[in-house]
Amino acid sequence: MRETQQSRTKVFESQIRRVTKISISEEIAKQIMDLTASGDLEPGQRLPSERDLCEHFGASRSSLREALRGLSIVGVLNARVKEGTSVAVDGGKFLRKIMEWRLITEKHDIQNLLNVRIALEGESATNAALHRTAEDIDALQKLLTRMKESLEDEPKFAVLDLEFHITIAIGSGNSLLSDLVSMIRSQLARAMSKVLHLPDAIPLSFNEHVVILEAIQRRDADAARAAMQAHLEAALRRYAAATEGNSPPRSRVHGSSTAG
């Protein structure tokens, strides 16, 4: 085990280049992230000592510590007293943080986000139909029952609508997919509230959710994808209509949804 660790350390050290940029800590962090992404630094692998790293990077201890601290904050590295610094085992947390940060700080076109959502949730519905359990179906049926009881309560319906979609994404068995769906939905919450104000939006949305669940329940992956995409494409059209102040056309699929 120790020999394996030593060989990995040598590979890591051989990949290090002396830093020359003005922001030394940033360059150090970038190199470590690149080596982690390429697999030269593996999850759980311990980094060499600070002294060795400073020598290989050609950097001061303060610059190195600044880089390591930043990478620890975002979840790339784990720093423990007396144990040293190692690559985080759960790299998915880092990916989620990066994507959350980009969604929060960058200006995204709502329609582009809606289009991405159509692709992601079409996939989640497909996988949910293939992998769903009796517990998944029971949870979705209970949500539909509560949604039906909330047709006159717009805020409550919106919360249940979100939970329905997240439950499907979780049921897909792909944790990254469910994280992405959740993140994008949170960015669309305000935009989609406009859609709920349209006439008959809530009951029509409810009808489409019924179609989605029926496809998932009978394990029809193609129908689940089609139902989900039809639902979200209608939401996209109606969002455009809501922002333009026009009356959107009704969809052929159970009247089309205006909610998401």
C-alpha positions as a Python dict, from the first residue, in 0.01 Angstrom:
ca = {
    (1, 'M'): (0, 0, 0),
    (2, 'R'): (283, 237, 96),
    (3, 'E'): (468, 156, -228),
    (4, 'T'): (154, 236, -428),
    (5, 'Q'): (118, 565, -245),
    (6, 'Q'): (483, 649, -309),
    (7, 'S'): (455, 567, -679),
    (8, 'R'): (146, 786, -712),
    (9, 'T'): (328, 1068, -534),
    (10, 'K'): (619, 1042, -776),
    (11, 'V'): (382, 1055, -1074),
    (12, 'F'): (213, 1360, -924),
    (13, 'E'): (544, 1536, -855),
    (14, 'S'): (669, 1463, -1207),
    (15, 'Q'): (366, 1645, -1350),
    (16, 'I'): (427, 1966, -1152),
    (17, 'R'): (565, 2268, -1342),
    (18, 'R'): (737, 2560, -1175),
    (19, 'V'): (491, 2847, -1155),
    (20, 'T'): (565, 3170, -1338),
    (21, 'K'): (235, 3360, -1339),
    (22, 'I'): (167, 3668, -1130),
    (23, 'S'): (-101, 3492, -925),
    (24, 'I'): (108, 3206, -796),
    (25, 'S'): (-162, 3058, -570),
    (26, 'E'): (-408, 3058, -861),
    (27, 'E'): (-160, 2874, -1083),
    (28, 'I'): (-94, 2617, -811),
    (29, 'A'): (-468, 2561, -764),
    (30, 'K'): (-518, 2525, -1140),
    (31, 'Q'): (-243, 2265, -1170),
    (32, 'I'): (-382, 2060, -883),
    (33, 'M'): (-735, 2078, -1030),
    (34, 'D'): (-604, 1974, -1373),
    (35, 'L'): (-414, 1681, -1224),
    (36, 'T'): (-723, 1576, -1030),
    (37, 'A'): (-941, 1596, -1341),
    (38, 'S'): (-692, 1392, -1546),
    (39, 'G'): (-668, 1120, -1282),
    (40, 'D'): (-302, 1178, -1198),
    (41, 'L'): (-430, 1272, -854),
    (42, 'E'): (-685, 1015, -741),
    (43, 'P'): (-964, 1049, -482),
    (44, 'G'): (-822, 990, -134),
    (45, 'Q'): (-462, 1029, -246),
    (46, 'R'): (-244, 1229, -6),
    (47, 'L'): (-42, 1519, -140),
    (48, 'P'): (332, 1548, -66),
    (49, 'S'): (441, 1761, 228),
    (50, 'E'): (421, 2139, 208),
    (51, 'R'): (799, 2154, 191),
    (52, 'D'): (813, 1919, -108),
    (53, 'L'): (527, 2098, -284),
    (54, 'C'): (692, 2436, -238),
    (55, 'E'): (1011, 2299, -388),
    (56, 'H'): (838, 2143, -689),
    (57, 'F'): (617, 2446, -758),
    (58, 'G'): (898, 2689, -689),
    (59, 'A'): (661, 2883, -468),
    (60, 'S'): (653, 3022, -117),
    (61, 'R'): (472, 2844, 163),
    (62, 'S'): (220, 3128, 194),
    (63, 'S'): (122, 3100, -176),
    (64, 'L'): (94, 2723, -149),
    (65, 'R'): (-121, 2742, 163),
    (66, 'E'): (-349, 2998, -2),
    (67, 'A'): (-402, 2763, -296),
    (68, 'L'): (-461, 2458, -76),
    (69, 'R'): (-701, 2649, 147),
    (70, 'G'): (-906, 2763, -151),
    (71, 'L'): (-927, 2410, -291),
    (72, 'S'): (-1031, 2279, 51),
    (73, 'I'): (-1311, 2536, 75),
    (74, 'V'): (-1466, 2430, -257),
    (75, 'G'): (-1429, 2060, -176),
    (76, 'V'): (-1144, 1952, -404),
    (77, 'L'): (-910, 1876, -115),
    (78, 'N'): (-945, 1763, 244),
    (79, 'A'): (-700, 1915, 492),
    (80, 'R'): (-674, 1748, 833),
    (81, 'V'): (-446, 1828, 1122),
    (82, 'K'): (-166, 1569, 1160),
    (83, 'E'): (-298, 1381, 856),
    (84, 'G'): (-195, 1622, 583),
    (85, 'T'): (-388, 1714, 270),
    (86, 'S'): (-556, 1466, 40),
    (87, 'V'): (-782, 1470, -264),
    (88, 'A'): (-1149, 1462, -166),
    (89, 'V'): (-1315, 1125, -215),
    (90, 'D'): (-1647, 1281, -316),
    (91, 'G'): (-1559, 1490, -620),
    (92, 'G'): (-1928, 1526, -705),
    (93, 'K'): (-1965, 1786, -432),
    (94, 'F'): (-1705, 2002, -604),
    (95, 'L'): (-1877, 1968, -941),
    (96, 'R'): (-2208, 2067, -784),
    (97, 'K'): (-2056, 2373, -620),
    (98, 'I'): (-1896, 2486, -943),
    (99, 'M'): (-2220, 2446, -1136),
    (100, 'E'): (-2422, 2619, -865),
    (101, 'W'): (-2178, 2908, -870),
    (102, 'R'): (-2199, 2941, -1247),
    (103, 'L'): (-2578, 2931, -1243),
    (104, 'I'): (-2589, 3197, -971),
    (105, 'T'): (-2322, 3434, -1102),
    (106, 'E'): (-2365, 3410, -1478),
    (107, 'K'): (-2654, 3562, -1668),
    (108, 'H'): (-2845, 3285, -1841),
    (109, 'D'): (-3119, 3321, -2097),
    (110, 'I'): (-3435, 3170, -1949),
    (111, 'Q'): (-3530, 3001, -2273),
    (112, 'N'): (-3186, 2839, -2297),
    (113, 'L'): (-3224, 2705, -1944),
    (114, 'L'): (-3568, 2573, -2033),
    (115, 'N'): (-3425, 2395, -2336),
    (116, 'V'): (-3152, 2238, -2123),
    (117, 'R'): (-3418, 2133, -1877),
    (118, 'I'): (-3618, 1961, -2152),
    (119, 'A'): (-3316, 1747, -2241),
    (120, 'L'): (-3225, 1665, -1880),
    (121, 'E'): (-3576, 1585, -1759),
    (122, 'G'): (-3652, 1383, -2069),
    (123, 'E'): (-3357, 1166, -1971),
    (124, 'S'): (-3461, 1151, -1606),
    (125, 'A'): (-3813, 1038, -1702),
    (126, 'T'): (-3668, 771, -1930),
    (127, 'N'): (-3442, 632, -1658),
    (128, 'A'): (-3714, 658, -1395),
    (129, 'A'): (-3940, 441, -1613),
    (130, 'L'): (-3664, 182, -1643),
    (131, 'H'): (-3553, 178, -1281),
    (132, 'R'): (-3855, 292, -1081),
    (133, 'T'): (-3953, 101, -769),
    (134, 'A'): (-4290, 50, -605),
    (135, 'E'): (-4185, 312, -350),
    (136, 'D'): (-4113, 562, -629),
    (137, 'I'): (-4458, 510, -781),
    (138, 'D'): (-4624, 540, -441),
    (139, 'A'): (-4442, 868, -372),
    (140, 'L'): (-4540, 1012, -712),
    (141, 'Q'): (-4903, 903, -674),
    (142, 'K'): (-4924, 1071, -335),
    (143, 'L'): (-4780, 1390, -484),
    (144, 'L'): (-5037, 1381, -763),
    (145, 'T'): (-5314, 1344, -507),
    (146, 'R'): (-5189, 1646, -318),
    (147, 'M'): (-5150, 1841, -642),
    (148, 'K'): (-5510, 1765, -733),
    (149, 'E'): (-5618, 1896, -393),
    (150, 'S'): (-5418, 2215, -453),
    (151, 'L'): (-5558, 2320, -790),
    (152, 'E'): (-5690, 2640, -632),
    (153, 'D'): (-5373, 2706, -431),
    (154, 'E'): (-5106, 2831, -671),
    (155, 'P'): (-4809, 2853, -426),
    (156, 'K'): (-4875, 2507, -286),
    (157, 'F'): (-4921, 2357, -631),
    (158, 'A'): (-4590, 2509, -744),
    (159, 'V'): (-4407, 2348, -450),
    (160, 'L'): (-4564, 2008, -520),
    (161, 'D'): (-4490, 2045, -892),
    (162, 'L'): (-4122, 2094, -812),
    (163, 'E'): (-4122, 1797, -574),
    (164, 'F'): (-4282, 1577, -842),
    (165, 'H'): (-4007, 1654, -1092),
    (166, 'I'): (-3728, 1614, -836),
    (167, 'T'): (-3874, 1280, -724),
    (168, 'I'): (-3863, 1155, -1084),
    (169, 'A'): (-3503, 1275, -1121),
    (170, 'I'): (-3402, 1095, -799),
    (171, 'G'): (-3586, 785, -920),
    (172, 'S'): (-3372, 788, -1235),
    (173, 'G'): (-3088, 648, -1026),
    (174, 'N'): (-2844, 911, -1150),
    (175, 'S'): (-2747, 1144, -864),
    (176, 'L'): (-2567, 1390, -1092),
    (177, 'L'): (-2873, 1413, -1313),
    (178, 'S'): (-3100, 1482, -1015),
    (179, 'D'): (-2857, 1748, -889),
    (180, 'L'): (-2858, 1922, -1228),
    (181, 'V'): (-3238, 1912, -1251),
    (182, 'S'): (-3267, 2056, -901),
    (183, 'M'): (-3018, 2336, -969),
    (184, 'I'): (-3178, 2441, -1296),
    (185, 'R'): (-3527, 2430, -1145),
    (186, 'S'): (-3416, 2663, -865),
    (187, 'Q'): (-3296, 2915, -1123),
    (188, 'L'): (-3626, 2893, -1312),
    (189, 'A'): (-3857, 2929, -1011),
    (190, 'R'): (-3931, 3298, -1062),
    (191, 'A'): (-3973, 3266, -1437),
    (192, 'M'): (-4211, 2972, -1409),
    (193, 'S'): (-4428, 3158, -1159),
    (194, 'K'): (-4535, 3380, -1448),
    (195, 'V'): (-4664, 3075, -1630),
    (196, 'L'): (-4888, 2971, -1340),
    (197, 'H'): (-5082, 3296, -1369),
    (198, 'L'): (-5213, 3206, -1714),
    (199, 'P'): (-5575, 3087, -1743),
    (200, 'D'): (-5622, 2714, -1672),
    (201, 'A'): (-5247, 2672, -1625),
    (202, 'I'): (-5265, 2464, -1310),
    (203, 'P'): (-5530, 2208, -1410),
    (204, 'L'): (-5369, 2162, -1751),
    (205, 'S'): (-5031, 2111, -1587),
    (206, 'F'): (-5182, 1856, -1352),
    (207, 'N'): (-5320, 1657, -1647),
    (208, 'E'): (-4976, 1637, -1803),
    (209, 'H'): (-4821, 1515, -1481),
    (210, 'V'): (-5076, 1233, -1482),
    (211, 'V'): (-4962, 1128, -1831),
    (212, 'I'): (-4597, 1130, -1721),
    (213, 'L'): (-4666, 914, -1417),
    (214, 'E'): (-4876, 665, -1615),
    (215, 'A'): (-4586, 610, -1857),
    (216, 'I'): (-4336, 566, -1575),
    (217, 'Q'): (-4571, 329, -1393),
    (218, 'R'): (-4601, 94, -1691),
    (219, 'R'): (-4223, 115, -1751),
    (220, 'D'): (-4266, 269, -2095),
    (221, 'A'): (-3941, 464, -2126),
    (222, 'D'): (-4017, 614, -2468),
    (223, 'A'): (-4361, 731, -2361),
    (224, 'A'): (-4220, 875, -2037),
    (225, 'R'): (-3963, 1076, -2229),
    (226, 'A'): (-4222, 1196, -2481),
    (227, 'A'): (-4470, 1295, -2209),
    (228, 'M'): (-4208, 1485, -2012),
    (229, 'Q'): (-4073, 1665, -2315),
    (230, 'A'): (-4423, 1755, -2439),
    (231, 'H'): (-4499, 1896, -2094),
    (232, 'L'): (-4182, 2105, -2080),
    (233, 'E'): (-4202, 2220, -2442),
    (234, 'A'): (-4550, 2350, -2364),
    (235, 'A'): (-4407, 2529, -2060),
    (236, 'L'): (-4148, 2692, -2284),
    (237, 'R'): (-4411, 2808, -2534),
    (238, 'R'): (-4635, 2941, -2260),
    (239, 'Y'): (-4348, 3117, -2088),
    (240, 'A'): (-4281, 3301, -2414),
    (241, 'A'): (-4649, 3386, -2440),
    (242, 'A'): (-4664, 3503, -2078),
    (243, 'T'): (-4369, 3737, -2122),
    (244, 'E'): (-4517, 3876, -2442),
    (245, 'G'): (-4865, 3914, -2294),
    (246, 'N'): (-5026, 3691, -2555),
    (247, 'S'): (-5269, 3403, -2512),
    (248, 'P'): (-5076, 3084, -2588),
    (249, 'P'): (-5222, 2808, -2802),
    (250, 'R'): (-5328, 2489, -2631),
    (251, 'S'): (-5123, 2176, -2678),
    (252, 'R'): (-5270, 1858, -2824),
    (253, 'V'): (-5144, 1662, -2524),
    (254, 'H'): (-5408, 1690, -2250),
    (255, 'G'): (-5440, 2062, -2307),
    (256, 'S'): (-5069, 2138, -2244),
    (257, 'S'): (-4905, 2260, -1930),
    (258, 'T'): (-4821, 2612, -1838),
    (259, 'A'): (-4649, 2512, -1521),
    (260, 'G'): (-4326, 2320, -1510),
}
